[in-house]
Amino acid sequence: SFRTDVAIRYIMSLQYSTLNRGSESVLSQLLREFPDRDLWEYVAVCSLRTCAPREVDGAIFTEQIYVHSKVLIVDERLAIIGSANINDRSMLGVRDSELAVMVTDTDFVDSAMDGRFFRAGRFAHSLRVRLWSEHLGLLGRADAAVLLADPLADSVYRDRWLATARRNTDIYERHFPDVPGEQPTLAHLRGASSSLRRRQAALAGGAGARDDRGEEATDVPVCVADVEVHGSEAYDEHTTVDHLQGHVTLFPMDFLAQ
């Protein structure tokens, strides 16, 4: 657990130092270079999560999807797929054994980029569409390749990728009290967990039910979804884990920031 495991907390500290905390983090440097730009229009930090019923008792549980392989797709024409991490274990050349493959397309297909006609590499483009279809819950849909053709279009990146990630994140945070979210301190995290467990007790007990503190807790919604997201459907208070789409979620950038 990140509450008690020092190694996990240390790794998390290094991750956040790289991403957005401190003057030398990636996002801090980008903000200095482009102070008038909304970085979320260009950079999204996401993770993958799933949930399913347990075989033992049918209770729904969730866990983060850990993918060890690293994939970089550049301009829909070049793809690098490998195992190396950006650290001394992978990069010094005398510790972990690593393998990577770089695929440079020579076969191209008609596509679109930022609303304009574009000749995309067949492999790089199909790999990106296949992965995004899985992450967004579009696998098996005949129109997935059309819906995701232009990665820079607002209808794809903002209205589908970010909207789905935000909606999934909201559902997970409201149904699973121990999922890391935008809680800046451990006190906030404990408070969110306690509040959600009281709501769950009320739902289980119905009208007039008592929560774990013995207080009456009624008329508690299952989930209050974000209806401000561009392009998303307006989910009501009955939104549940059944409304999750794919696996993409937003990485909690402010988790334990204080």
N, C-alpha and C positions, 0 to 999 in steps of 0.2 A: 504494500500500500504506500502511496506517496505521502501519507500522514506519518509513517513510521520508518520507512526505508530511506536511509541517508543516500545510498547510491542512486536511487531513482530521483530523489530531490536534486542531487548534483547534476545528473544528466539533464533534467528539466531546466536547471539554471543555465547550463551551456546552450541548450536549444534556444531559450529565450534571448540569451545574449547575442546569439547569431541572428535571430529573426527581428526583434523589435525593442530590445531593452539595452540602453546604453548608446552612447554617441557613435559607436563603431558598428552597430547592428545594420543589417541590410536595409530595413525600412527607414531608419534614421538617416542613413546616407542618401537614400532616394529622396527623402523629404527636404534635405538640404539642397539637393540638386534641382528638385522640381517642387518648390514650396507652394505653388498655386494649383497643383494637380491633386485630384482625388485618387490616391494610390489604389483604392479598391476597383477603380475602372481598369486597372492594368495588372494588379497582383492579388491573387487570392491564395491564402494558406488554408488548406483543407486536410482533413483526415477521413478515414473510412471506418464505419461502425455498422454492426449488425445486431439484430435481436431475434430470439426464437424461444419457444417454450422448452423448458427442461423436461427430459424424459421421465425423471423421477416423480415430479408432482405437477407438471404442466405450467408451472409459474414462468412468466416471461423474464428472461435475463438478457443482458446486453454485454458485448465486449467489442473492443477496438479490433479492427482487422489489421494484422501486422504483415506487411509485404516487404520481404527482404530485398527483392530485386529493385534496381534503380532504372528509371526510364526517362530519357530526355528526347523530346521531339522538337526539332527546330524548323520553323517555316514550312511545315508539312512536306519537307524534302529530305530530311536527314533524321535518323533515329539512332540513339545510343542506348543499348540495353546491357546492363552488367550487374555486378555484385559489390563493387567497391564503395566504401564509405569515404567521406571527405575527412579523414583523420590519419594519424600516423600509422595505425595498424594496417590500413589499406595502401597508403601512399609511400611509405618508406621503402617498400620493395623487399624487406627482409623479415616480415612478420606474416600476416595472413596472405594466403594465396587468393587471387582474384581473377575474374575473367570478364571481359566486356566485348561486345560486338557493335561495330558501327556500320549502319546500313545507309548508303547514299543512293537514292533512287535514280535510276536512268529511264524508268518507265513512268509516264505521267498521265494524269486523267484531268478532265475538265472539272473545275470546282470554283469556289469563291473565297475571297479573303478581304475582309473589311468592306463588303458590299460590292467588290469589283471582281471581274473575271480573273481566275487564277489557275495556273497549271500546277496541280499538286502532285507530289510523288505518290505513286500508287500504294507502296508499302506504308510509308509514314502516315499518309492520310487514313488508310483503312485501319491502321493500328490505333490511331487517336480516336476515330469514330467508334471502334469496337470497345475501347476502354471507357470512353465517356458514356456509351450506351449502358454498360454494366453499372457504372457509378451512379447514373441518373435513373436507373430502373427502366430503361427502354429496350433491353434485350428482347429480341423476338418480334419487335414492332417492325412492320414492313417499311414504315416511313422514317425510321431512325436515321438512316444515312442522309436523308433530305433535311430533317430537322436539325442535324448537327453539322451540316456541311461547312458552314462558315464560322470558324471559332472566334472571330472578332466581332461578329454581328451582335447587336444588343439583344436580339431575340434568342441568341444561343448563350452567350456568356452571362449577361445580366439577368435576363428574364427566365432562363432555364437553369444554368449552372448555379449562379449565386442564389436564386430564389429557392431552388431545391435544397441547397446546402443549408440555408437559413431556416427553412421550414423543418427539415429533419433535425437540425440542432435544437430548435425550440421544443419539438416533441420529445426528444431524448431528455433534455434538461428538466422538463416538467413531469416526466414519468419515472425517471431513474435518479434518485436523490444523490447518488455518489458519483455520477458522471461528471468529470471536470468541466466546468463552464466558466462564465465570466465572473467568478467570485474572487475579489482581490485579496481576501485574507481567509484564514482557516475559520475565523468566527463567522464570516459570511457563508462559507460552505456549510458549517454546522447548522446555521439558521435556515438555509434553504432545505437541507435534509429534514430538519424537524418540521418545517412548515408543510412539506410535501407528505410526510408520513401522517400528519394530522388530517390532511385532505383525503388521503387514502383510507384512513380509518372511518371518516365520515361517509365516504362512498360505499364502503363495505357494510356499514351499519344502517344506512338509509336515514330517513328523517328522525331527528332526535338522538342520533348516535353520539357517543362520547369518544373523544380522541384519546391519545395516550396520556394526556395530562388531566383527563377527567372533565374537560370542558366540552360544552355542546358545540358541535360543528355540523351545520346543515347547509344544503344548497351550494355545495362546493363543486365547481366545474371540473371535468376530467382534465381539460387542457384549454388554455386560452392561447390561441394561435395568433401569429403575426399576420395581419391582413394588410400591412403597409408595403409588403415586398412587391416590387414591380413584376407584373405578369403572373402573380400567384393567384390561386383560387382563394376565396374568403372562407376559411375553415371556421366553424363555430365552436362552441364550448364542448362539443362532443367529440372533438378530434382525438384520436387514439393512435396507438402504434400501427394500426392497420393503414393509416394514411402515410406512412413512411414510403418514400420512393427511392429505390436504389440504396446506396451506402454512403454517399458523400455528406460530410458535415463540415462546419466551420471549425478550424482549430481555435481553441480558447486563448486568444492573445493576451488577455488581462488576468488569466488564472494566477492567483497568489502573487500578483504584481507588487503588493505591499508587504 
